[in-house]
Amino acid sequence: MAQDKALIALDRIAGTDDWRNAFIRQLIAFEAAIDAPGVDVREEITGPLVDALFDDDQVIRRTLSTGVVFEFLYRSKIARDFVMSTPEAPDHAWEPQTSRILVNLAKTAKQVVIGGAYFGDHAVLIAREIAARGGVVHAFEPNSQQRGMLTRNAQINGLTNIVPRPEGLWHDSTTNLKLVGYDSFASAEAAEAGAEDAFQTVTIADYLKAQGIDRLDLIVLDIEGAELGALKGAEPFLAQPAGRAPNVLFEVHRHYVDWSNGLETTEIARLLTGHGYSLFALRDFNSNYDLAGRPVELIPMGAIHLDGPPHGFNMVAVKDPAIFDGPGYAIVRDVSPKLLRHKDPALHHPIGGL
């Protein structure tokens, strides 16, 4: 009976925008007020309460401090933590340091490929940065509903330089795949041609050749284990010398990459180092968290703290590590790339504290 009354109360709060927004702000204040070491309060307590206020098909609209507007479906942790952002108008939609480094890398880019573009949380920021010099973001997203949101976000931000693509990036251009799993956690597996929800693969090299593009500046990949295949399909570009080869940002996850013998021994790391890249783990919150004014912390590949349950994080591969010598970056060692508010500060908080 008490649970039924609680659900009714949450439904009433959800039915009025002002009530819902006030309730969310109170939950955020609750997070800041309590001391619960070792407890992920957002995931275990406040987050589920906010989830109860929204439907999966509900479209949310939020504006960044930069004036960028996003519309998105309430279907993921990305959506929830964006809704719960502090400040209410943050400078990013998802992953503060990833967003920052991508904008920085885009300052010298013109042709960008993104695999797993989702609703455009990173694609829109990159497209804005490169638009003035005629740059183009080739944004691959096989999920048709999220690709629709990507198209919508390009339109409402006045961006004509995002090219949404339905293919999946892969090591060949002849495979049929389908997404298995829900929304942002879906991974690709083989499918029969013509099967429901099947999509065609394409290599980065084949796609760009068909577009008449012979120079690639930045590759961004978050495709749930298909990162290695996508990079194999980009080898003609990866083999270019420093100054012409693209910078690369990609996710690695313990579910797909076995780093038990060291990250440097994995196939994806060896592929990139074999082409002359230096690799760094990017320290970031897998969330929307205010890190404005903080340097982007990078960990050289041989100095990453990898212990813990299966987890994922973003890495950056560049052929000229000197681009990280500026004041906006800090090279750190022997810490985790996973920034987590509820874990050991020595390993999981930014240098200098939260």
C-alpha positions as a Python dict, from the first residue, in 0.01 Angstrom:
ca = {
    (1, 'M'): (0, 0, 0),
    (2, 'A'): (279, 244, 90),
    (3, 'Q'): (457, 164, -236),
    (4, 'D'): (137, 229, -433),
    (5, 'K'): (97, 566, -265),
    (6, 'A'): (459, 652, -342),
    (7, 'L'): (407, 574, -712),
    (8, 'I'): (91, 784, -719),
    (9, 'A'): (281, 1071, -557),
    (10, 'L'): (560, 1046, -815),
    (11, 'D'): (303, 1044, -1096),
    (12, 'R'): (150, 1363, -960),
    (13, 'I'): (491, 1530, -941),
    (14, 'A'): (571, 1417, -1296),
    (15, 'G'): (249, 1569, -1426),
    (16, 'T'): (350, 1928, -1353),
    (17, 'D'): (675, 2066, -1497),
    (18, 'D'): (734, 2309, -1210),
    (19, 'W'): (677, 2036, -950),
    (20, 'R'): (905, 1795, -1132),
    (21, 'N'): (1186, 2049, -1171),
    (22, 'A'): (1161, 2149, -804),
    (23, 'F'): (1166, 1783, -696),
    (24, 'I'): (1478, 1716, -904),
    (25, 'R'): (1655, 2018, -752),
    (26, 'Q'): (1571, 1888, -404),
    (27, 'L'): (1718, 1548, -490),
    (28, 'I'): (2036, 1716, -610),
    (29, 'A'): (2053, 1909, -282),
    (30, 'F'): (2006, 1579, -98),
    (31, 'E'): (2308, 1435, -283),
    (32, 'A'): (2521, 1728, -169),
    (33, 'A'): (2396, 1718, 190),
    (34, 'I'): (2462, 1356, 282),
    (35, 'D'): (2790, 1179, 352),
    (36, 'A'): (2778, 821, 225),
    (37, 'P'): (3129, 690, 143),
    (38, 'G'): (3118, 389, -86),
    (39, 'V'): (2754, 447, -184),
    (40, 'D'): (2676, 567, -535),
    (41, 'V'): (2384, 784, -426),
    (42, 'R'): (2299, 890, -782),
    (43, 'E'): (2275, 535, -913),
    (44, 'E'): (2112, 375, -611),
    (45, 'I'): (1882, 643, -468),
    (46, 'T'): (1823, 973, -644),
    (47, 'G'): (1860, 853, -1003),
    (48, 'P'): (1582, 591, -984),
    (49, 'L'): (1348, 852, -835),
    (50, 'V'): (1414, 1086, -1127),
    (51, 'D'): (1372, 799, -1374),
    (52, 'A'): (1020, 748, -1234),
    (53, 'L'): (926, 1100, -1346),
    (54, 'F'): (980, 1038, -1718),
    (55, 'D'): (866, 804, -1996),
    (56, 'D'): (1106, 645, -2245),
    (57, 'D'): (942, 824, -2538),
    (58, 'Q'): (940, 1163, -2368),
    (59, 'V'): (1143, 1431, -2546),
    (60, 'I'): (1339, 1661, -2315),
    (61, 'R'): (1482, 1998, -2418),
    (62, 'R'): (1786, 2149, -2245),
    (63, 'T'): (2008, 2448, -2324),
    (64, 'L'): (2382, 2464, -2252),
    (65, 'S'): (2556, 2772, -2114),
    (66, 'T'): (2694, 2825, -2467),
    (67, 'G'): (2345, 2853, -2613),
    (68, 'V'): (2351, 2507, -2774),
    (69, 'V'): (2009, 2341, -2753),
    (70, 'F'): (1957, 1967, -2727),
    (71, 'E'): (1643, 1762, -2756),
    (72, 'F'): (1671, 1400, -2647),
    (73, 'L'): (1468, 1097, -2549),
    (74, 'Y'): (1467, 997, -2184),
    (75, 'R'): (1625, 655, -2243),
    (76, 'S'): (1964, 645, -2079),
    (77, 'K'): (2190, 758, -1801),
    (78, 'I'): (2302, 1027, -2044),
    (79, 'A'): (1951, 1173, -2043),
    (80, 'R'): (1903, 1139, -1668),
    (81, 'D'): (2231, 1300, -1568),
    (82, 'F'): (2178, 1580, -1820),
    (83, 'V'): (1839, 1648, -1658),
    (84, 'M'): (2011, 1645, -1316),
    (85, 'S'): (2302, 1867, -1418),
    (86, 'T'): (2449, 2126, -1184),
    (87, 'P'): (2449, 2404, -1292),
    (88, 'E'): (2114, 2374, -1470),
    (89, 'A'): (2276, 2513, -1786),
    (90, 'P'): (2606, 2321, -1802),
    (91, 'D'): (2876, 2360, -2067),
    (92, 'H'): (2830, 2003, -2194),
    (93, 'A'): (2565, 1736, -2230),
    (94, 'W'): (2772, 1431, -2138),
    (95, 'E'): (3128, 1360, -2016),
    (96, 'P'): (3274, 1702, -1940),
    (97, 'Q'): (3639, 1635, -2020),
    (98, 'T'): (3560, 1428, -2328),
    (99, 'S'): (3345, 1714, -2456),
    (100, 'R'): (3624, 1963, -2382),
    (101, 'I'): (3905, 1768, -2549),
    (102, 'L'): (3692, 1699, -2857),
    (103, 'V'): (3626, 2070, -2903),
    (104, 'N'): (3999, 2135, -2857),
    (105, 'L'): (4096, 1871, -3113),
    (106, 'A'): (3833, 2009, -3350),
    (107, 'K'): (4004, 2348, -3355),
    (108, 'T'): (4247, 2214, -3617),
    (109, 'A'): (4006, 1971, -3786),
    (110, 'K'): (3796, 1989, -4099),
    (111, 'Q'): (3682, 1632, -4168),
    (112, 'V'): (3553, 1437, -3867),
    (113, 'V'): (3406, 1086, -3844),
    (114, 'I'): (3197, 988, -3541),
    (115, 'G'): (3087, 631, -3478),
    (116, 'G'): (2800, 611, -3229),
    (117, 'A'): (2684, 971, -3270),
    (118, 'Y'): (2368, 908, -3063),
    (119, 'F'): (2154, 1226, -3038),
    (120, 'G'): (2454, 1446, -3114),
    (121, 'D'): (2582, 1520, -2764),
    (122, 'H'): (2938, 1545, -2899),
    (123, 'A'): (2869, 1580, -3273),
    (124, 'V'): (2691, 1913, -3231),
    (125, 'L'): (2976, 2063, -3027),
    (126, 'I'): (3234, 1953, -3285),
    (127, 'A'): (3021, 2070, -3579),
    (128, 'R'): (2988, 2419, -3426),
    (129, 'E'): (3365, 2438, -3385),
    (130, 'I'): (3449, 2343, -3744),
    (131, 'A'): (3159, 2504, -3931),
    (132, 'A'): (3330, 2837, -4002),
    (133, 'R'): (3608, 2671, -4202),
    (134, 'G'): (3379, 2444, -4400),
    (135, 'G'): (3428, 2140, -4178),
    (136, 'V'): (3197, 1840, -4189),
    (137, 'V'): (3099, 1584, -3924),
    (138, 'H'): (3015, 1245, -4074),
    (139, 'A'): (2797, 1108, -3794),
    (140, 'F'): (2722, 734, -3800),
    (141, 'E'): (2427, 616, -3590),
    (142, 'P'): (2240, 294, -3684),
    (143, 'N'): (1968, 353, -3422),
    (144, 'S'): (1704, 525, -3635),
    (145, 'Q'): (1532, 702, -3345),
    (146, 'Q'): (1855, 846, -3208),
    (147, 'R'): (1965, 939, -3560),
    (148, 'G'): (1638, 1128, -3590),
    (149, 'M'): (1720, 1318, -3271),
    (150, 'L'): (2067, 1391, -3411),
    (151, 'T'): (1910, 1536, -3725),
    (152, 'R'): (1672, 1740, -3513),
    (153, 'N'): (1955, 1879, -3298),
    (154, 'A'): (2150, 1981, -3607),
    (155, 'Q'): (1843, 2168, -3731),
    (156, 'I'): (1756, 2352, -3410),
    (157, 'N'): (2119, 2467, -3375),
    (158, 'G'): (2135, 2588, -3736),
    (159, 'L'): (2403, 2337, -3833),
    (160, 'T'): (2418, 2218, -4192),
    (161, 'N'): (2755, 2044, -4162),
    (162, 'I'): (2642, 1725, -3986),
    (163, 'V'): (2585, 1431, -4219),
    (164, 'P'): (2381, 1162, -4035),
    (165, 'R'): (2458, 811, -4164),
    (166, 'P'): (2270, 485, -4093),
    (167, 'E'): (2561, 246, -4150),
    (168, 'G'): (2770, 80, -3884),
    (169, 'L'): (3146, 137, -3893),
    (170, 'W'): (3330, -193, -3933),
    (171, 'H'): (3637, -360, -4082),
    (172, 'D'): (3452, -432, -4409),
    (173, 'S'): (3170, -286, -4613),
    (174, 'T'): (2987, -613, -4682),
    (175, 'T'): (2846, -725, -4346),
    (176, 'N'): (2490, -693, -4218),
    (177, 'L'): (2455, -618, -3847),
    (178, 'K'): (2177, -553, -3598),
    (179, 'L'): (2175, -384, -3260),
    (180, 'V'): (2122, -608, -2958),
    (181, 'G'): (2044, -444, -2624),
    (182, 'Y'): (1870, -127, -2520),
    (183, 'D'): (1950, 213, -2663),
    (184, 'S'): (2294, 344, -2559),
    (185, 'F'): (2402, 1, -2432),
    (186, 'A'): (2321, -181, -2757),
    (187, 'S'): (2604, -366, -2928),
    (188, 'A'): (2619, -500, -3283),
    (189, 'E'): (2604, -860, -3396),
    (190, 'A'): (2576, -1031, -3735),
    (191, 'A'): (2234, -1036, -3905),
    (192, 'E'): (2085, -1179, -4221),
    (193, 'A'): (2046, -942, -4513),
    (194, 'G'): (1696, -799, -4510),
    (195, 'A'): (1634, -892, -4147),
    (196, 'E'): (1430, -653, -3940),
    (197, 'D'): (1646, -370, -3801),
    (198, 'A'): (1951, -493, -3996),
    (199, 'F'): (2195, -232, -4123),
    (200, 'Q'): (2490, -235, -4358),
    (201, 'T'): (2849, -191, -4247),
    (202, 'V'): (3101, 39, -4410),
    (203, 'T'): (3468, 107, -4351),
    (204, 'I'): (3582, 460, -4284),
    (205, 'A'): (3820, 432, -4580),
    (206, 'D'): (3550, 314, -4823),
    (207, 'Y'): (3302, 575, -4708),
    (208, 'L'): (3544, 867, -4740),
    (209, 'K'): (3668, 746, -5079),
    (210, 'A'): (3309, 742, -5205),
    (211, 'Q'): (3273, 1101, -5079),
    (212, 'G'): (3593, 1209, -5255),
    (213, 'I'): (3764, 1289, -4924),
    (214, 'D'): (4135, 1210, -4893),
    (215, 'R'): (4211, 1381, -4561),
    (216, 'L'): (4067, 1287, -4220),
    (217, 'D'): (4144, 1490, -3909),
    (218, 'L'): (3953, 1332, -3620),
    (219, 'I'): (3790, 996, -3546),
    (220, 'V'): (3553, 956, -3249),
    (221, 'L'): (3428, 607, -3160),
    (222, 'D'): (3185, 489, -2893),
    (223, 'I'): (3034, 179, -3051),
    (224, 'E'): (3020, -83, -2776),
    (225, 'G'): (3306, -310, -2878),
    (226, 'A'): (3319, -236, -3252),
    (227, 'E'): (3598, 21, -3208),
    (228, 'L'): (3873, -218, -3319),
    (229, 'G'): (3687, -311, -3638),
    (230, 'A'): (3620, 54, -3718),
    (231, 'L'): (3987, 142, -3675),
    (232, 'K'): (4093, -146, -3896),
    (233, 'G'): (3867, 4, -4159),
    (234, 'A'): (4050, 336, -4126),
    (235, 'E'): (4408, 207, -4158),
    (236, 'P'): (4491, 397, -4479),
    (237, 'F'): (4436, 716, -4278),
    (238, 'L'): (4599, 588, -3958),
    (239, 'A'): (4912, 508, -4159),
    (240, 'Q'): (4957, 872, -4261),
    (241, 'P'): (5246, 1064, -4100),
    (242, 'A'): (5210, 1303, -3809),
    (243, 'G'): (5041, 1618, -3927),
    (244, 'R'): (4818, 1428, -4168),
    (245, 'A'): (4700, 1127, -3965),
    (246, 'P'): (4376, 1178, -3771),
    (247, 'N'): (4367, 1214, -3395),
    (248, 'V'): (4151, 942, -3243),
    (249, 'L'): (3925, 929, -2938),
    (250, 'F'): (3773, 591, -2862),
    (251, 'E'): (3620, 391, -2580),
    (252, 'V'): (3766, 70, -2439),
    (253, 'H'): (3559, -153, -2211),
    (254, 'R'): (3660, -463, -2018),
    (255, 'H'): (3360, -649, -2163),
    (256, 'Y'): (3517, -621, -2509),
    (257, 'V'): (3889, -564, -2449),
    (258, 'D'): (4094, -806, -2237),
    (259, 'W'): (4359, -591, -2068),
    (260, 'S'): (4453, -850, -1805),
    (261, 'N'): (4810, -854, -1946),
    (262, 'G'): (4827, -478, -1974),
    (263, 'L'): (4642, -239, -2199),
    (264, 'E'): (4949, -202, -2420),
    (265, 'T'): (4924, -572, -2519),
    (266, 'T'): (4566, -548, -2649),
    (267, 'E'): (4500, -564, -3021),
    (268, 'I'): (4347, -218, -3039),
    (269, 'A'): (4646, -59, -2863),
    (270, 'R'): (4896, -248, -3078),
    (271, 'L'): (4711, -144, -3393),
    (272, 'L'): (4748, 222, -3302),
    (273, 'T'): (5101, 214, -3161),
    (274, 'G'): (5204, 17, -3469),
    (275, 'H'): (5102, 319, -3674),
    (276, 'G'): (5305, 554, -3455),
    (277, 'Y'): (5039, 676, -3213),
    (278, 'S'): (5089, 763, -2848),
    (279, 'L'): (4795, 657, -2629),
    (280, 'F'): (4651, 822, -2318),
    (281, 'A'): (4354, 740, -2098),
    (282, 'L'): (4122, 1034, -2047),
    (283, 'R'): (4004, 1090, -1688),
    (284, 'D'): (3636, 1173, -1691),
    (285, 'F'): (3300, 1131, -1524),
    (286, 'N'): (3066, 901, -1713),
    (287, 'S'): (2803, 1158, -1633),
    (288, 'N'): (2721, 1527, -1653),
    (289, 'Y'): (2947, 1687, -1391),
    (290, 'D'): (3077, 2042, -1367),
    (291, 'L'): (3454, 2048, -1430),
    (292, 'A'): (3466, 2396, -1583),
    (293, 'G'): (3810, 2549, -1544),
    (294, 'R'): (3979, 2218, -1461),
    (295, 'P'): (4258, 2085, -1685),
    (296, 'V'): (4193, 1771, -1888),
    (297, 'E'): (4383, 1496, -1709),
    (298, 'L'): (4553, 1236, -1930),
    (299, 'I'): (4726, 917, -1819),
    (300, 'P'): (5000, 765, -2039),
    (301, 'M'): (4903, 414, -2142),
    (302, 'G'): (5165, 240, -1925),
    (303, 'A'): (5063, 426, -1608),
    (304, 'I'): (4686, 361, -1594),
    (305, 'H'): (4531, 213, -1279),
    (306, 'L'): (4309, -59, -1427),
    (307, 'D'): (4198, -255, -1121),
    (308, 'G'): (3832, -287, -1036),
    (309, 'P'): (3515, -443, -1174),
    (310, 'P'): (3461, -448, -1553),
    (311, 'H'): (3449, -88, -1665),
    (312, 'G'): (3510, 133, -1963),
    (313, 'F'): (3674, 467, -2031),
    (314, 'N'): (3784, 686, -2320),
    (315, 'M'): (4130, 696, -2469),
    (316, 'V'): (4302, 947, -2694),
    (317, 'A'): (4557, 851, -2960),
    (318, 'V'): (4777, 1117, -3120),
    (319, 'K'): (5096, 1119, -3321),
    (320, 'D'): (5213, 1448, -3171),
    (321, 'P'): (5186, 1431, -2789),
    (322, 'A'): (5317, 1788, -2772),
    (323, 'I'): (4962, 1909, -2838),
    (324, 'F'): (4896, 1827, -2472),
    (325, 'D'): (5178, 2047, -2339),
    (326, 'G'): (4954, 2349, -2292),
    (327, 'P'): (4793, 2476, -1969),
    (328, 'G'): (4460, 2310, -2048),
    (329, 'Y'): (4606, 1962, -1992),
    (330, 'A'): (4773, 1773, -1709),
    (331, 'I'): (4965, 1447, -1752),
    (332, 'V'): (4909, 1229, -1444),
    (333, 'R'): (5010, 875, -1348),
    (334, 'D'): (4896, 576, -1146),
    (335, 'V'): (4536, 688, -1107),
    (336, 'S'): (4212, 555, -1251),
    (337, 'P'): (4058, 708, -1562),
    (338, 'K'): (3718, 653, -1397),
    (339, 'L'): (3622, 963, -1199),
    (340, 'L'): (3374, 848, -933),
    (341, 'R'): (3242, 1065, -651),
    (342, 'H'): (3185, 772, -413),
    (343, 'K'): (3522, 597, -454),
    (344, 'D'): (3875, 645, -313),
    (345, 'P'): (3966, 1011, -381),
    (346, 'A'): (4333, 922, -435),
    (347, 'L'): (4240, 707, -735),
    (348, 'H'): (3902, 832, -855),
    (349, 'H'): (3886, 1208, -797),
    (350, 'P'): (4051, 1476, -1011),
    (351, 'I'): (4394, 1582, -893),
    (352, 'G'): (4331, 1858, -640),
    (353, 'G'): (3995, 1716, -531),
    (354, 'L'): (3632, 1762, -629),
}
